[in-house]
């Protein structure tokens, strides 16, 4: 069941017992009197190139973006939607009711269970379509910065843009499996990701597994030196394998991040 999302802002630096500077709820930009309710916002990130907030709404299988926040009236004006083609659209891959996995056909513009939305250092948007134990499309899709910039030049709220790269799947049209993959040295069930100052990517996967064949319980952190790696013909390399793996028995890496040092040491919890 969805909930009503409330954005809460604090003045930096945050002190003990600090009170919110502002609160705002989601509304449609073309009708600010129409609140966006029954959502499942689980991830928020900021696009520094286009100066926009992005929200991953897993409950409605979509991404919402907003450039304007009306602090006086407490409203976040959503002006673009990715993953659906209408305000009422909520189905997984635009055609399937929620279930453990996405058995419906998928493509570059569809989403199922988007739980994490993160921007890399170059303004590309990475979306994890999974919520532990290989739900949804169980993949990481990448929407390119140049496409996000072009999206801002169109007037429609539903531009239907497509991702250009995918991890954990051979192609953007490969459907999810009936269970987690048993491939070795691969984040078969990704749940978190982060980028260092060199735009190198780290991906964390959950450690749930009842199979002695799977490596998920003890291989948790996967490193990609160049997550935008391409083929010789200039096309993006799909299903890119990691360059290194750290075998840590974390159980389930809930979040990963890098510190602010030049070397960017990774942290996971």
Secondary structure, DSSP 4 states (H G I P E B T S, - for coil): --B--EEEE-PSSP-TTPPPSEEEEEEETTEEEEE--SB-EEEEEEETTTTEEEEEEGGGTEEEEEEEEETTTTEEEEEEEES-SSTT---BTTTB---SB--S---TT--SSEEEEEE-TTS-EEEEE--SSS-BT-EEEEE-HHHHHHHTTS--S------SEEESSSSTTPPPPSS----TTS-TTEEEEEE-TT--EEEEEB-----TT--TTT--EEEES-TT-B-TTSPBPTTPPPSEEE----SB---EEE-SSTT--EEE-
